[in-house]
Amino acid sequence: MTNEQQRKVLPSDKQQLLDVEGYEVFNRELMRKVFPRIVAEVRAIKPKTKVGDIIPFYFAIMSYIDGNKYRADGSINARFGYAFPSQERIYEMTGIDRKRHKRLTEILKANGILTDVRDHYEGTKRFLWYKPSFSPRISEDGYLVNDDGEKIVPDYSVILR
């Protein structure tokens, strides 16, 4: 039996997408457990907030991850694993006003979905680099689990003042 015959049959054109590497991996449990929990928790504190925007915000960031460990010259790529869409590009993709990006970023960070957000300057131009977690371990009640086996429980008191 050939390798191609052994492959699992995939729906629609998913196999084509995988073959050409035009995709990014995400943990489906984020959509099933984590994001609904976050939305419920934040709405319990601030009922009228548009916290559901964390979902398109997160996926806009995910679509810009730099997967090149090395630069063309062979040196280590400092932004490997980071996403770097501009605030304007995120707005164009999602319609989420730039003023709200900081709070959404803080919510994702507090929940362990973004592990790092750093400022990067090229001359006088400022960029934000986001490092998303692929969230390999998620508890049954929708919390990310860190390397020590502990749930990452967010504290929204500062974020939602």
Rosetta blueprint (number, residue, H / E / L):
1 M L
2 T L
3 N H
4 E H
5 Q H
6 Q H
7 R L
8 K L
9 V L
10 L L
11 P L
12 S L
13 D L
14 K H
15 Q H
16 Q H
17 L H
18 L H
19 D H
20 V L
21 E L
22 G L
23 Y L
24 E L
25 V L
26 F L
27 N L
28 R H
29 E H
30 L H
31 M H
32 R H
33 K H
34 V H
35 F H
36 P H
37 R H
38 I H
39 V H
40 A H
41 E H
42 V H
43 R H
44 A H
45 I H
46 K L
47 P L
48 K L
49 T L
50 K L
51 V H
52 G H
53 D H
54 I H
55 I H
56 P H
57 F H
58 Y H
59 F H
60 A H
61 I H
62 M H
63 S L
64 Y L
65 I E
66 D L
67 G L
68 N L
69 K L
70 Y E
71 R L
72 A L
73 D L
74 G L
75 S L
76 I E
77 N L
78 A L
79 R L
80 F L
81 G L
82 Y L
83 A E
84 F L
85 P L
86 S L
87 Q H
88 E H
89 R H
90 I H
91 Y H
92 E H
93 M H
94 T H
95 G L
96 I L
97 D L
98 R H
99 K H
100 R H
101 H H
102 K H
103 R H
104 L H
105 T H
106 E H
107 I H
108 L H
109 K H
110 A H
111 N L
112 G L
113 I L
114 L E
115 T E
116 D E
117 V E
118 R E
119 D E
120 H E
121 Y E
122 E E
123 G L
124 T L
125 K E
126 R E
127 F E
128 L E
129 W E
130 Y E
131 K E
132 P E
133 S L
134 F L
135 S L
136 P L
137 R L
138 I E
139 S L
140 E L
141 D L
142 G L
143 Y L
144 L E
145 V E
146 N L
147 D L
148 D L
149 G L
150 E L
151 K E
152 I L
153 V L
154 P L
155 D L
156 Y L
157 S L
158 V L
159 I L
160 L L
161 R L
